[in-house]
């Protein structure tokens, strides 16, 4: 995961959480959690890949 992808994912999670707080729509909450999990997994994968 590149730096721009990481920043875009973090911004999406923050935006999704904001929409969820406004509307209480479970879709925004689910999308934010899924993207946050992919961001963490992708970031950790990139971190360990560089060491090899």
C-alpha positions in Angstrom: 0.0 0.0 0.0 1.4 3.3 -1.0 1.3 6.5 0.9 -1.4 8.1 -1.2 -3.6 4.9 -0.8 -3.1 5.0 2.9 -4.1 8.6 3.2 -7.1 8.1 1.0 -8.2 5.1 3.1 -7.9 7.0 6.3 -9.9 10.0 4.9 -12.6 7.6 3.7 -12.8 6.0 7.2 -13.1 9.4 8.8 -15.7 10.6 6.3 -17.7 7.3 6.7 -17.7 7.7 10.5 -18.9 11.3 10.1 -21.7 10.2 7.8 -22.6 7.4 10.2 -22.8 9.9 13.1 -25.1 12.1 11.1 -27.5 9.4 9.7 -26.9 6.4 12.0 -27.0 4.3 8.8 -25.4 0.9 9.4 -24.1 0.9 5.8 -21.7 3.7 6.5 -20.5 2.1 9.7 -19.9 -1.3 8.0 -18.1 0.3 5.1 -15.9 2.3 7.4 -15.0 -0.7 9.5 -14.2 -2.8 6.4 -12.0 -0.1 4.9 -10.2 0.4 8.3 -9.5 -3.3 8.5 -8.2 -3.4 5.0 -6.0 -0.4 5.7 -4.5 -2.0 8.8 -3.9 -5.3 7.0 -2.5 -3.6 3.9 -0.2 -1.3 6.0 1.1 -4.2 8.0 1.7 -6.2 4.9 3.6 -3.3 3.3 5.6 -2.9 6.5 6.7 -6.6 6.5 7.3 -6.7 2.8 9.9 -4.0 2.9 12.1 -6.0 5.3 12.5 -8.8 2.8 
